C-alpha cells in the first residue's frame, strides 16, 4: 500500500451494502457511509487519486462522486478492464501503484491486473484468494474508510491527515 497512487472503487457491495433499493416510481436509491466519504476526501488530500468503476449506471453515484470531488468515474460497464484502461488513459500509473476494492466476479478483471487488489468480507468467496487484503468492515459499512486509513498509514500521511481534527492545546 506504500506504492498506491490511485485507489479505484466498485460501488454496489463496496461503497454501498450491495442491496438495490427502488421506490414505487422505479427510482433507484443507494445509501453511502459518511465515514467512507470523509476517508476518501482525506486520502485525496494526501495525494492519492480516487476513482470509481461500476457496472450499473446511477445518477446517485454521479452525485456522490461529484460531492466527494471524484473526477475518475465510469458507470454502466461490465467490462471493467476496458473501463480501467479508459479511465487511466493519459495517466502514468504503473500497475503496482493502483489499488482496487471489489466484491464480485466482474471486479476480477481489474483485481488480477493491478498491484493492490482488495476485497470486503461480504464479497463473493473466490475474490478473497485474489486479494492482498480483506477489510474487517463490510462494504457500505466503513470498508472504504478502512482502506483509506490503511493506505495513509502505510504511506506515513495518516498523522498529518488527522492533525486538523486534533486540538493541540490542552
C-alpha positions as CSV (number, residue, x, y, z in Angstrom):
1,X,0.0,0.0,0.0
2,X,3.0,2.3,0.3
3,X,3.2,2.4,-3.5
4,X,-0.5,3.2,-4.1
5,X,-1.1,6.5,-6.1
6,X,-4.6,5.6,-7.3
7,X,-7.5,3.9,-5.4
8,X,-10.3,2.7,-7.6
9,X,-13.6,1.5,-6.1
10,X,-16.6,-0.6,-7.2
11,X,-20.0,0.8,-5.9
12,X,-22.5,-1.9,-5.1
13,X,-21.2,-4.0,-2.3
14,X,-18.2,-1.7,-1.7
15,X,-19.4,1.8,-1.4
16,X,-22.9,0.5,-0.6
17,X,-24.2,-2.6,1.2
18,X,-24.8,-4.2,-2.2
19,X,-28.6,-4.1,-2.0
20,X,-30.6,-2.4,-4.7
21,X,-33.4,-0.2,-3.5
22,X,-36.2,1.1,-5.7
23,X,-39.1,3.3,-4.7
24,X,-42.6,2.8,-6.1
25,X,-41.8,5.0,-9.1
26,X,-38.8,2.9,-10.0
27,X,-36.2,5.4,-8.8
28,X,-33.0,3.7,-7.5
29,X,-31.9,4.6,-4.0
30,X,-28.5,4.0,-2.6
31,X,-27.1,4.6,0.9
32,X,-23.5,5.6,1.4
33,X,-21.4,5.7,4.5
34,X,-20.3,9.1,5.7
35,X,-17.1,7.6,7.2
36,X,-16.2,6.3,3.7
37,X,-16.8,9.7,2.2
38,X,-14.6,11.5,4.7
39,X,-11.9,8.9,4.3
40,X,-11.9,9.4,0.5
41,X,-11.5,13.2,1.0
42,X,-8.7,12.7,3.4
43,X,-6.9,10.2,1.1
44,X,-7.3,12.6,-1.9
45,X,-5.9,15.4,0.2
46,X,-2.9,13.2,1.0
47,X,-2.1,12.9,-2.7
48,X,-3.8,9.7,-3.8
49,X,-6.3,9.9,-6.6
50,X,-9.6,8.1,-6.2
51,X,-11.9,6.8,-8.9
52,X,-15.0,4.7,-9.4
53,X,-15.7,1.9,-11.9
54,X,-19.2,0.4,-11.7
55,X,-21.3,-1.9,-13.8
56,X,-24.5,-0.1,-13.1
57,X,-25.4,3.5,-14.1
58,X,-27.0,5.7,-11.5
59,X,-27.4,9.5,-11.1
60,X,-27.0,8.9,-7.4
61,X,-23.4,7.6,-7.9
62,X,-22.6,10.6,-10.2
63,X,-23.8,12.9,-7.5
64,X,-21.9,11.1,-4.7
65,X,-18.7,11.2,-6.9
66,X,-19.2,14.9,-7.5
67,X,-19.9,15.7,-3.9
68,X,-16.6,14.0,-2.9
69,X,-14.6,15.6,-5.7
70,X,-14.0,12.3,-7.6
71,X,-13.3,13.0,-11.2
72,X,-12.4,9.5,-12.3
73,X,-15.8,7.8,-12.9
74,X,-17.0,5.2,-15.3
75,X,-20.5,3.7,-15.0
76,X,-22.5,1.1,-16.8
77,X,-19.6,-1.0,-17.8
78,X,-19.4,-4.8,-17.2
79,X,-16.0,-4.9,-18.9
80,X,-14.2,-3.4,-16.1
81,X,-10.7,-3.9,-17.5
82,X,-11.5,-1.9,-20.6
83,X,-13.1,0.7,-18.3
84,X,-9.8,0.7,-16.3
85,X,-7.8,1.4,-19.4
86,X,-10.1,4.2,-20.5
87,X,-10.2,5.7,-17.0
88,X,-6.5,5.9,-16.7
89,X,-5.6,6.8,-20.3
90,X,-3.1,9.7,-20.2
91,X,-2.1,9.0,-16.5
92,X,1.2,7.4,-15.8
93,X,0.3,4.9,-13.1
94,X,2.1,1.6,-13.0
95,X,0.0,-1.5,-12.2
96,X,1.6,-1.7,-8.7
97,X,0.5,1.9,-8.0
98,X,-3.2,1.0,-8.3
99,X,-5.4,-0.3,-5.6
100,X,-8.9,-1.6,-6.4
101,X,-11.7,-2.6,-4.0
102,X,-14.2,-5.1,-5.4
103,X,-16.7,-7.6,-4.2
104,X,-17.9,-9.6,-7.2
105,X,-16.7,-11.6,-10.2
106,X,-16.6,-8.7,-12.7
107,X,-14.1,-7.0,-10.4
108,X,-11.6,-9.7,-11.0
109,X,-11.0,-8.2,-14.4
110,X,-9.3,-5.3,-12.6
111,X,-8.1,-7.1,-9.4
112,X,-6.0,-9.6,-11.4
113,X,-4.2,-6.8,-13.3
114,X,-3.2,-4.3,-10.6
115,X,-0.8,-4.3,-7.7
116,X,-3.1,-3.9,-4.8
117,X,-6.4,-5.9,-5.1
118,X,-8.6,-5.5,-2.0
119,X,-11.9,-7.1,-1.1
120,X,-14.6,-6.9,1.6
121,X,-16.0,-9.7,3.9
122,X,-19.3,-9.6,2.1
123,X,-17.6,-10.3,-1.3
124,X,-18.1,-13.5,-3.4
125,X,-15.8,-16.0,-1.7
126,X,-13.4,-16.6,-4.7
127,X,-12.4,-13.0,-4.7
128,X,-10.6,-13.4,-1.4
129,X,-8.0,-15.7,-3.0
130,X,-7.1,-12.9,-5.4
131,X,-7.0,-10.1,-2.9
132,X,-3.9,-9.0,-1.0
133,X,-6.2,-7.8,1.8
134,X,-9.8,-8.2,3.0
135,X,-11.2,-5.4,5.2
136,X,-12.8,-6.1,8.5
137,X,-15.8,-3.9,7.7
138,X,-18.4,-4.9,5.2
139,X,-19.0,-2.8,2.0
140,X,-21.2,0.1,2.8
141,X,-20.3,-0.1,6.4
142,X,-16.9,1.6,6.6
143,X,-14.8,-0.7,4.4
144,X,-13.6,2.1,2.2
145,X,-12.7,4.2,5.2
146,X,-10.6,1.3,6.5
147,X,-8.8,1.1,3.1
148,X,-8.2,4.9,3.0
149,X,-6.8,4.9,6.6
150,X,-4.6,1.8,5.8
151,X,-3.1,3.4,2.7
152,X,-2.4,6.7,4.6
153,X,-0.8,4.7,7.5
154,X,1.4,2.8,5.0
155,X,2.5,6.0,3.3
156,X,3.1,7.9,6.6
157,X,0.4,10.5,5.8
158,X,-2.2,9.4,8.4
159,X,-0.9,11.5,11.3
160,X,-0.8,14.7,9.2
161,X,-4.3,13.9,7.9
162,X,-5.6,13.8,11.5
163,X,-3.8,17.0,12.6
164,X,-6.6,19.4,11.6
165,X,-9.0,17.5,13.9
166,X,-6.9,17.3,17.0
167,X,-6.8,20.2,19.5
168,X,-3.1,20.7,20.1
169,X,-3.8,22.9,23.1
170,X,-4.6,21.3,26.4
